[in-house]
């Protein structure tokens, strides 16, 4: 990784400096650098997209929705029942049941889980493109 002092030395034509003790004096890079070059150096330090620069509230909303979808997806997947539920299903095979009173609930739960999973993928894509 290129350090800021190496970039600054390359931009000003001076010799590169080795990392050493940090000086607490405030440098004045604007005196020797052009504004365009200073902007490029700042973009190297904190690359952001246009959405992240102009509407940070929107990117944080997308990130919050992504987190909510992630938590909801984990909970929904944990709540769902399987055909081979429990230790009996693992060892002895399939659990047989003649009466399944919550068959409609299971189908609705699957549908909600698929919608939340699609939302999770969508918000993951939006967050990754928004530059957070």
N, C-alpha and C positions, 0 to 999 in steps of 0.2 A: 504494500500500500504506500502510496506517495504521500509524504507529509506536507503540511502547509508551507513549512520553511523551504522545502525543496522547490515547490511550485513558485514561491515568492522569489527565490534566488534565480530560477530559470527565467522568470518574467522580467526581472530587473537587470539580468546579465551578470550578477554577482556569483561568487563561488557558492556551491551548496554547503549547507551547514549540517553537521552531525547532530543527532538528538542528544541533548544534554540537559543541564538544569534549566528549568522553566523560569523565565524572567517574568516578574509580575508587573513590569512597566507596560503601559498601554502602547502598542506599536501604532504607527501612523502609516499604513500601507497606501492610503489614498494619495499621499504626497508624491509617490514614485510610480504608481500604477494608473493606467487609463481607466475610466469608469467601465468600459466594456470588458476589459480584462478582469477587473475586480468583480463584476457580475458573473463572469464565467467561473471564477474561483469560488464564489459563493454558491453557484449551482453545483459545483463538484462536491461541496461540503454537504449540502442539503438539497438533493434533487427532488423536485416536486412537479406535479402536473398543473395545468391551468386551473383545473377544478380545485385542487388543494390550495392554490395561491389565492383564488378569488372567492371561493365559497367553502371555507373550512367547516362550517356547520353542516354542510351537505355530506362531506366525506366522513365526518364523525357520526352522522346519522346512519350512513351506510354501514359503518363499522359496528355500530350498536345493533342494527338489524341483523348483521352477520352473526354477532355473538348470541343474540336471542335465538336465531334459527339453529345455531350449533347446540345450545343447551336444550332447546325443545326437541331436536332430533335425537339427542342422547336419551332423554326421558321417554320419548315415544317408542324408541327401539327397545328400551328396557321394560316397558309395560306390556308390549305385545306378547301373546302366547304363541307357542310353537306346537307342532304336531307331536313332538317328542319332548314333552315338558317334564322336568324333574329327573331324579336318579333312576326311576323305573323305566323311563323312556330311553335313557342312555344305555342301560345294561340289558333290559329285557326286550327292547324293541319299541314298537309304536304303542302308545296309550290308546286303548279302545274306549270310546264313550258313545253310547247310543243317544244320549240327550245332550245337545249343545245349546243352552239357552241364549248364549251371547254371540251367535254366529253373525248377526247383523252388526253388532258392536265391533267385532273383529274386522269386518269388512270396512266399516267406517274408519276405524283406527288405521288400517292399511292405506286408505285413501288420504287421510290427513297426513300420515307419515310421508307419503309420496309428494304431496304438495309442499311440505316443509323441506324435504330433501331438494326439491327443485328450487325453492327459495334460497336454500343454503348455497347451492352451486351458483345461482344468479348473483347473490350478494358477494360471494367469494370472487367472482369475476369482476364485479363493479369495484370492489375494494382494491383488488390488485391493479386495476387500470386507473384508479383515481389518484394514486401516488402517495398513499399513506405509508 
